[in-house]
Amino acid sequence: MNSPKKKLTLALSLVALFLVLISFLLFKDHTKTIGLQEFPSLAHNASKFELDDQYLYFWHNNEQYKILRDDKVLQSISSPITYRRSYWLYSLLGAILLLLGGGAYLYRRFKPSPAPSPLAPSSTPQKSTKSKEEVITPIQPNPKITLNSLAGISEVKSDLREIIDYLKNPSKYRKLGLRMPKGVLLVGPPGVGKTMLAKALASEAGVPFFYQSGSSFSQIFVGSGAKRVQELFSQAKEAQSAIIFIDEIDSVGKERGVGRNDERESTLNQLLTEMDGFMDSSNLIIFGATNHASVLDPALLRSGRFDRKIYIDLPSPKEREEIFSLYLQDKNFSFSIPKISQECLGFSGAMIESLVNEAGLLMLRDKREVIEERDIQNAKNKLTLSLKKSPTLTQEQRKVLALYQASKALFALKSHIKFIKISLQEEESVWESQEVLSQTDALNTLKLHLIGYTALKLHYHQSFSCVENDLKVAKEWSEKISILYGMGERLFVEDSNLLLQAQRECQEFIQSHTQAIQTLQEAFLQKECLSFQTLNDLL
């Protein structure tokens, strides 16, 4: 046992622990953060104002407060404002010097005596490992990845081709006083090809492609993420034309003030500043990708930043056929692509690629050279069992959902209820809300959420679990109509006959529009997702 070495290790550990405790006490922020609503009342009798790069600090009743730096806030202050000096750097340097000095002293104090060696001393210089700061460099685009090589996104390609033309011929647009959007936000579920789209765009335009994930900006120390954003834009501006792609931008661009995080907000502020800072002549376009556009900060989505939003849905049956054909083009198979595509409702492009690859592995396991339908089915079972919620539906389940959505779509069209689109599986945020509703509008909204349930009861003589959310909403609307809106028979009293009357009217509607509902049901089975205009044209 080497007793001096143990003492040296113990002493250095105690010194380091002491310095960590001192640093925690020195650097701990005891300042209370407030918002714009609280500021006027507290700042009225404030005694002192100090300003740094991010916050305005002031004292009120011997307590210190801070608020995010804002021009409107600064203009509202009549008292003198001084710039706040930060001593944390000097304190940190002092702590490091103290640690090094104490370590050197303890090392000399407890340094073990070298053991004698019969061998001649040899000098072996130690290689110094120097941690280099990571440099953000562009990714060279793969020439094989082009828009034509991507399947299943035909509606999106036309929007992106004009961006390619702008990057290649910017003078053509400037002569007409036109500009391309500074930012393009790609919104869609995972696996639909958002990142591949940006890579294909960079490949066809022949410009540098800077890729960063939103989580790469998340750092421990406040200011580190903002510095990384600054470095990213600095590198991109050096190129005459470039594309910046920020994947999962919601991890850094969430709305400020929700789940407060000073480091994330500092990074977001720097991103907003950089997007405002580059000129239209810089030929720099920013792409952001997210699955949750609703959580993004409104300042990030305003004009002049992410001007254009491209929504990428899950592929339709025809697009799934194209994706299957793409991944099977160099493989032998003996099954019908249209049949398999119909059975893969809810599959993204990435899931189809995994499905084909897994089927190929099952083929090799059986020492065969042709992928059979049973390989696809077994691979699909294995793939869907690994998911939290299986996205696949049987043909009978698809018919149930098609009837359910067809009846709702027809009632919405006949009742002049606006909507964007209706699909077999997704129905979030498709109904356009109104600020002021008449009694007729409110009753029609109630019946809209009962019509699908009524159609299933009349056709199948039983209900299905897909009605759960609509029935919950219908119950809420029944209470609103009779109690909150005063549209029932008696004021402030829930009308028990309201739901029964609405259900009877839904039955009459279904029975008088059977043929139209069947037409829409067939359309849903074929296309799975129908817009308001498409449904209107069908009728």
Secondary structure as UniProt FT lines:
FT   HELIX           3..27
FT   STRAND          32..33
FT   TURN            36..38
FT   HELIX           39..43
FT   TURN            44..45
FT   STRAND          48..51
FT   STRAND          55..60
FT   TURN            61..62
FT   STRAND          63..68
FT   HELIX           71..75
FT   STRAND          81..83
FT   HELIX           88..110
FT   TURN            143..144
FT   TURN            148..149
FT   HELIX           154..168
FT   HELIX           170..174
FT   TURN            175..177
FT   STRAND          183..187
FT   TURN            190..191
FT   HELIX           194..205
FT   STRAND          209..213
FT   HELIX           214..217
FT   TURN            222..223
FT   HELIX           224..238
FT   STRAND          242..247
FT   HELIX           249..251
FT   TURN            256..257
FT   HELIX           262..277
FT   HELIX           280..282
FT   STRAND          284..290
FT   HELIX           293..295
FT   HELIX           298..301
FT   TURN            303..304
FT   STRAND          308..311
FT   HELIX           317..327
FT   TURN            328..330
FT   HELIX           337..343
FT   TURN            345..346
FT   HELIX           349..365
FT   TURN            366..367
FT   HELIX           373..385
FT   HELIX           395..414
FT   TURN            415..416
FT   STRAND          421..423
FT   TURN            428..429
FT   HELIX           439..460
FT   HELIX           465..467
FT   HELIX           468..479
FT   HELIX           480..484
FT   TURN            491..492
FT   HELIX           497..512
FT   HELIX           514..527
FT   STRAND          529..531
FT   HELIX           532..538
//
